[in-house]
Amino acid sequence: MSEHTPISPEITFVPAHAEDTKKIWRTFWLLSVLTIIELTIGLTIYNIHKEPVPNATLVLAFKGMVCILTLAKAYYIVSVFMHLGEEVRNLIMTIVVPLCLFVWFITAFLVDGNSWKELRNRYNRPADAPTEQVAPVKE
């Protein structure tokens, strides 16, 4: 018979997680700051709409900034929590290119739908518009 050394069921080392903890806290603070900035911009937009004549250009600029910050947060979340930032470039492109095409697809249909609505409203006569009366033809 061979002699076996008993294996201790205890784990005698402490796992090193200091780097992961720092990364998690950095991610937490970055996403928190971006969220606070988004909320501040949203509150500013709300207050601009309370004015008698809101500045449409300023509101549009603020809404654009909110969209950019939201996309930055989404990129960071996908990069860190889904570990996509550590993958090879081909895998990243396999995910990003269809996503960009999907966003373009939605944008194109929204623009086309709005154009159709505007053209319909411009060239279709409303139901209550005055019409010409045509005299009946006598035979």
C-alpha positions in Angstrom: 0.0 0.0 0.0 1.1 3.5 -0.7 1.1 6.1 1.9 -1.1 9.1 1.3 -0.6 12.5 2.9 -3.9 13.8 4.2 -5.1 17.0 2.5 -6.3 19.7 4.8 -9.7 21.0 3.9 -8.8 24.5 5.2 -7.7 27.3 2.9 -4.7 28.9 4.5 -4.2 31.8 2.1 -6.1 35.1 1.8 -7.2 35.8 -1.8 -5.8 39.0 -3.1 -8.7 41.2 -4.2 -7.4 44.7 -3.6 -7.1 45.5 -7.3 -10.7 44.3 -8.0 -12.0 46.4 -5.1 -10.3 49.5 -6.4 -11.7 48.9 -9.8 -15.2 48.5 -8.4 -15.0 51.6 -6.4 -13.6 53.6 -9.3 -16.4 52.4 -11.5 -18.9 53.2 -8.8 -17.7 56.8 -8.4 -17.4 57.4 -12.1 -21.0 56.2 -12.8 -22.3 58.1 -9.8 -20.7 61.3 -11.0 -22.1 60.8 -14.5 -25.5 60.1 -13.1 -25.4 63.2 -10.9 -24.4 65.3 -14.0 -27.3 63.8 -16.0 -29.8 64.6 -13.2 -28.5 68.1 -12.9 -28.9 68.7 -16.6 -32.4 67.1 -16.4 -33.4 69.5 -13.6 -32.0 72.4 -15.6 -34.1 71.4 -18.6 -37.2 71.2 -16.3 -36.5 74.7 -15.0 -36.0 76.1 -18.5 -39.4 74.7 -19.5 -41.0 76.7 -16.6 -39.9 80.0 -18.3 -42.5 81.8 -20.3 -40.5 81.4 -23.5 -38.1 78.5 -23.2 -34.9 78.6 -25.3 -35.3 75.7 -27.7 -31.7 75.7 -28.8 -30.5 75.5 -25.2 -32.9 72.7 -24.4 -31.8 70.7 -27.5 -28.2 71.2 -26.5 -28.8 69.9 -23.0 -30.8 66.9 -24.3 -27.9 66.1 -26.6 -25.5 66.2 -23.6 -27.7 63.8 -21.7 -27.7 61.4 -24.7 -23.9 61.6 -24.9 -23.5 61.0 -21.1 -25.9 58.1 -21.3 -24.0 56.5 -24.2 -20.8 57.0 -22.2 -22.3 55.2 -19.2 -23.6 52.4 -21.3 -20.1 52.0 -22.9 -18.4 51.9 -19.5 -20.9 49.4 -18.1 -20.5 47.1 -21.0 -16.7 47.5 -21.0 -16.3 46.8 -17.2 -19.1 44.6 -16.0 -19.5 42.6 -19.2 -15.7 42.4 -19.6 -16.0 43.5 -23.3 -13.1 45.9 -22.9 -10.7 43.0 -22.4 -11.8 41.0 -25.4 -10.3 40.8 -28.9 -11.2 43.5 -31.4 -13.1 41.1 -33.7 -15.5 40.1 -30.9 -16.1 43.7 -29.9 -16.8 44.6 -33.6 -19.2 41.6 -33.8 -21.3 43.3 -31.0 -20.8 47.0 -31.8 -21.5 47.0 -35.5 -24.9 45.4 -35.4 -25.8 47.7 -32.5 -24.8 50.8 -34.5 -26.8 49.5 -37.5 -29.8 48.9 -35.2 -29.6 52.5 -33.8 -29.3 53.8 -37.4 -32.3 51.7 -38.4 -34.5 53.1 -35.6 -33.3 56.7 -36.4 -34.0 56.3 -40.1 -37.5 55.0 -39.5 -38.3 57.8 -37.0 -37.1 60.5 -39.5 -39.0 58.8 -42.4 -42.1 58.6 -40.3 -41.9 62.2 -39.3 -41.4 63.3 -42.9 -44.4 61.3 -43.9 -46.5 62.9 -41.2 -45.4 66.4 -42.2 -46.1 65.8 -45.8 -49.5 64.3 -45.0 -50.4 67.3 -42.9 -49.2 69.8 -45.6 -50.9 68.3 -48.6 -54.0 66.7 -47.2 -57.0 69.0 -46.8 -58.5 69.1 -43.4 -62.1 67.8 -43.1 -63.5 71.2 -42.1 -62.0 73.1 -45.0 -64.5 74.9 -47.3 -65.2 73.0 -50.5 -66.5 74.2 -53.9 -70.1 73.6 -54.7 -70.6 72.2 -58.2 -74.0 72.7 -59.8 -75.7 69.6 -61.0 -75.5 68.9 -64.7 -78.9 69.2 -66.5 -79.7 66.9 -69.4 
